[in-house]
Amino acid sequence: MFRPLLQSRFVRRTGYLAGAGLAVWGVDRYAYSSVLERNLRSLGMGLVIIADYKLNFQPGNAEGIDQLHQRVAERILWVCQKNGGLYIKFGQQIASVPVLPPAYARTFKVLYDDAPAVPYNEVERIFSQDFDGKLPSDIFSTFSIKPLASASIAQVHRATLKDGTPVAVKIQKPAIQKQIDMDLLMYRVLLMAYEKLFDLPLVWSADYIEEHIRQETDFINEGRNAERAAKAAMTAEGVGDKVYVPKVFWDLTTRRVLSAEWIDGVRLNDLEGLDKKGWSRKEIMTTVVNVFADQIFREGFVHSDPHPGNILIRDHPSTPSSHHRQTRPQVVLLDHGLYVQCNPKFKTEYALLWKAMFTQDVDAMRKITEGWGIRDVEVFASATLQRPWRPGKAVHVEPTSMADLYSSQVDIKNRVREFLANTELMPKELIFLGRNMNLIRSNNRLLSSPVNRINLMANRAASSLTAHSWTRFSYYTFRLTLFLSSLSFFFTRFVQEVMFRLTGKRGGGFEAVMDETARVMMEQRFGIKIDESVFAG
């Protein structure tokens, strides 16, 4: 008598729980774009990863450390792919950190592929909400149903205005606004957990990164950035009309929809396409380095995502139309969502730091970096130049054994703590400046290093300083260092040209030589094994 009663109660309670769970899942999925599911997935996997590292990152498990890193990288990748949206951007950020174990760079490469696009009916719904019930067909004479590109936050469609003008229409994915608050909260929670458990300074950058991610999801802000970048390029010495930023159509732009001038061109990573046009790689890369160096040292307003997909090359419009005349290239800058505004004091100090690195003024470097809460001048200078900086000393190769791997990686943690001695003083601009400079280095290497990027940037830094910043001795020391760098560059170019004549392959050139030297130095001195693919971009 009692058993059937108990069974019926159990069945009812189970049914109630199942029904409630199904209701919560349905509301979460269809009303809140799976915010709860995504964050539970992230939190659960975060706890698994913490436990794995705590249990297996031990002195007696030196042989299994590489497998541990690979296992963790695959778990994080799975979360990023399942969650999508901003998690793709988080994963891309992880992939771009060169000091992480090689497993991360190898595993996260797939996140740079196109992200899944939202269906066209979702595009129509966004237009209807943002343009008083109007659909793309009401606004444009043509509109591509299928997007030409799809990224983590948005996708791009090609359209034609009623007057025949071709435009690129960037549309934010509808779930982003629903997910962003909880995604960023979970990002912060995981940073706090990892900082506590691994005793590393991580949370200090969270506010700054969150602020810029939010800005990146505001397409009105992106349009303003584009217009400011266009004006800055036109006034930059040696740049001017060599750079172009597509015009924004403000009457067709909202926080979630950006309509801009359509530009036909060749992507920077399409080497065959560039060479077919007969354009000079040196001229292209000189313009690319100069425009971004000008942003850093003069304007203080810096594009923080200049990867090859965001740089197009086209025939310069001022070139006369003739089959017998070679056209000049014009660099077109796209995707202006992520910019960093540099504090004027920081901008000046950053230029002085570059001057000090080239005049071997270690005391001046130390004064600047200690004011930023950074104690390790040598490591910071190497990270800034993206080549080994070690005054008066050469780099020697000494292999690191597996037996030393655990102790080396423990030393890395201690070195990072020492490096970030006072994160309250650390200029947050460095987070995105480092990303910009790493991508420019990678772009130069992609084109076989046609220019001496370091010298071009050093000259821009020097030109941004006032005359009283220099003594006669410092000026001539600076010029001598640039001259010696040029000799090294031209020697590498000579060897590169000889190898091309013999093998038909140019390789990465000067950037590849510096990358390899940096890779060896990091492994020899700090036990950090950097995968070569990180340098290749």
Secondary structure, DSSP 8 states (H G I E B T S, - for coil): -HHHHHHHHHHHHHHHHHHHHHHHHHHHHHHSTTHHHHHHHHHHHHHHHHHHHHHH-SGGGGGGHHHHHHHHHHHHHHHHHHH-THHHHHHHHHHT-TTS-HHHHHHHGGGGS------HHHHHHHHHHHTTT--HHHH-SEE-SS-SEE-SSEEEEEEE-TTS-EEEEEEE-TTHHHHHHHHHHHHHHHHHHHHHHHT---GGGHHHHHHHHHHHT-HHHHHHHHHHHHHHHHHSTTTGGGEE---B-GGG--SSEEEEE----EETT-HHHHHHTT--HHHHHHHHHHHHHHIIIII-EEES---GGGEEEEE-TTS---TTS---EEEEE---S-EEE--HHHHHHHHHHHHHHHHT-HHHHHHHHHHTTB--HHHHHHHHHTS---TT---------GGGHHHHHHHHHHHHHHHBS-TTTS-THHHHHHHHHHHHHHHHHHTT--S-HHHHHHHHHHHTS-GGG--HHHHHHHHHHHHHHHHHHHHHHHHHHHHHHHHS---SHHHHHHHHHHHHHHHHHH-----HHHHT-
